[in-house]
Amino acid sequence: MSTSTLIAVIAAGVVVVIALAAIMWLLARRRHLRDRFGPEYERTVEEKGGALAAERELRAREARHDRLDIKELPPDRRRQYAEQWTGVQEHFVDRPAGAVGEADDLVSRLMRERGYPTEGYQGAVRDLSVEHGRTLEHYRAAHDVKARSTDGRATTEELRGAMVHYRALFDELLTDQRSR
């Protein structure tokens, strides 16, 4: 085999190895996003119309989240929030729609105290998705029922379900458990 042929074979081999390494790196990055965001990954792919756009969005969320000062609550504050949640649940018996509104307010206050911006529902969803992607569907479902309850379009059973959904996110935020 001539030297030029050997160089061509080696160069082709190097190109193939580099291409395989790049593919492996991209797949590992995609797997990281799927693992971190859970169902939110597929939702974002569908919403953005493709994996590349979704992954760009999810990486932007990670970067934004990294700039937030998310903190764990001290035990006394966690206990106070737990007591407030008990009060909200007790109100459900007499005022289901009002209790759902209180649950939403309590979750928002907890998010704010933990360091999550609460400038609106979409922003909250975006910021929660990074650490709480698997619980986020609970928040979406609860928020939807709350929105319909303001017009009186939610049944008592739907309101009860919203309380369960709010509780899932509330517990995760309160105990600093991440859903990944």
C-alpha positions in Angstrom: 0.0 0.0 0.0 1.4 3.4 -1.0 1.9 6.2 1.5 -0.8 8.4 -0.1 -3.3 5.5 0.1 -2.4 4.9 3.7 -2.9 8.6 4.5 -6.2 8.7 2.7 -7.4 5.6 4.7 -6.3 7.1 8.0 -7.9 10.5 7.1 -11.2 8.8 6.2 -11.0 6.8 9.5 -10.4 10.0 11.5 -13.4 11.7 9.8 -15.6 8.7 10.6 -14.4 8.7 14.2 -15.0 12.4 14.5 -18.5 12.0 13.0 -19.3 9.2 15.3 -18.1 11.2 18.3 -20.3 14.1 17.3 -23.3 11.9 16.9 -22.7 10.3 20.3 -22.3 13.7 21.9 -25.6 14.9 20.3 -27.4 11.8 21.4 -26.1 12.2 25.0 -27.2 15.8 25.0 -30.7 14.8 23.8 -30.9 12.0 26.4 -29.9 14.5 29.1 -32.8 16.8 28.1 -35.2 13.9 27.9 -34.2 12.7 31.4 -34.3 16.2 32.9 -37.5 17.4 31.4 -39.5 14.2 31.3 -42.9 14.6 29.6 -42.1 18.3 29.1 -39.5 17.3 26.4 -42.1 15.7 24.2 -44.6 18.5 24.8 -42.0 21.1 23.8 -41.0 19.1 20.7 -44.7 19.1 19.6 -45.1 22.7 20.5 -42.0 23.9 18.7 -42.5 21.6 15.7 -39.3 19.6 16.0 -36.5 18.3 18.2 -33.9 20.9 17.3 -36.1 23.9 18.1 -37.4 22.2 21.3 -33.9 21.4 22.5 -32.8 25.0 21.8 -35.8 26.1 24.0 -35.1 23.6 26.7 -31.4 24.6 26.9 -32.5 28.2 27.2 -34.7 27.3 30.1 -31.8 25.5 31.7 -29.6 28.6 31.3 -32.3 30.8 32.7 -32.9 28.5 35.6 -29.1 28.4 36.4 -29.3 32.1 36.9 -32.1 31.8 39.5 -31.3 31.7 43.2 -33.5 28.7 44.1 -33.2 27.9 47.8 -34.5 25.3 50.2 -36.8 26.5 52.9 -35.9 26.2 56.6 -37.9 23.7 58.6 -40.0 26.3 60.3 -41.1 27.9 57.0 -41.9 24.4 55.6 -44.1 23.7 58.7 -45.9 27.0 58.3 -46.6 26.3 54.6 -47.8 22.8 55.5 -50.2 24.3 58.1 -51.5 26.8 55.5 -52.1 23.9 53.1 -54.2 22.2 55.7 -56.3 25.3 56.1 -56.8 25.5 52.3 -58.0 21.9 52.3 -60.4 22.6 55.1 -61.9 25.5 53.1 -62.6 23.1 50.2 -65.7 21.6 52.0 -67.5 24.9 52.1 -66.0 26.8 49.2 -64.4 24.4 46.6 -63.7 27.1 43.9 -62.3 29.5 46.6 -60.1 26.8 48.0 -58.7 26.1 44.5 -57.9 29.8 44.2 -56.2 29.7 47.6 -54.2 26.6 46.6 -53.0 28.5 43.5 -52.0 31.5 45.6 -50.2 29.3 48.2 -48.3 27.5 45.5 -47.3 30.9 43.9 -46.2 32.2 47.3 -44.1 29.1 47.9 -42.6 29.3 44.5 -41.7 33.0 45.1 -40.1 32.3 48.5 -38.1 29.4 47.0 -36.7 31.9 44.4 -38.9 31.1 41.3 -40.1 34.2 39.5 -43.9 34.3 39.4 -44.4 36.9 36.7 -47.2 34.9 35.1 -48.4 31.4 34.5 -46.3 30.8 31.3 -43.2 32.1 33.0 -43.8 29.8 36.0 -44.3 26.8 33.8 -41.1 27.6 32.0 -39.1 28.0 35.2 -40.6 25.0 37.0 -40.0 22.7 34.0 -36.3 22.5 34.6 -36.4 20.9 38.0 -40.1 19.8 38.2 -40.8 18.6 34.6 -42.6 15.4 35.7 -44.9 17.3 38.1 -45.6 20.1 35.7 -48.6 18.4 34.2 -50.2 18.5 37.6 -49.7 22.3 37.7 -51.1 22.7 34.1 -54.2 20.6 35.0 -54.8 22.5 38.2 -54.4 25.9 36.5 -56.8 24.9 33.8 -59.5 24.0 36.3 -58.9 27.1 38.3 -59.3 29.2 35.2 -62.6 27.5 34.4 -63.8 27.8 38.0 -63.7 31.6 37.8 -66.5 31.4 35.3 -68.3 28.7 37.2 -67.5 26.1 34.5 -65.7 23.6 36.7 -67.5 20.8 38.5 -66.9 20.0 42.2 -65.1 16.8 41.1 -62.8 18.8 38.8 -62.1 21.2 41.6 -61.3 18.3 43.8 -58.9 17.0 41.2 -57.3 20.4 40.9 -56.6 20.3 44.7 -54.9 16.9 44.2 -52.8 18.4 41.3 -51.8 21.4 43.3 -50.9 19.2 46.2 -48.5 17.2 44.0 -46.5 20.3 43.0 -46.8 21.9 46.5 -45.4 18.8 48.2 -42.5 18.6 45.7 -41.7 22.3 46.1 -42.0 22.2 49.9 -39.8 19.2 50.4 -37.2 20.3 47.8 -37.7 17.1 45.9 -36.9 17.2 42.2 -38.9 15.1 39.9 -36.0 14.0 37.7 
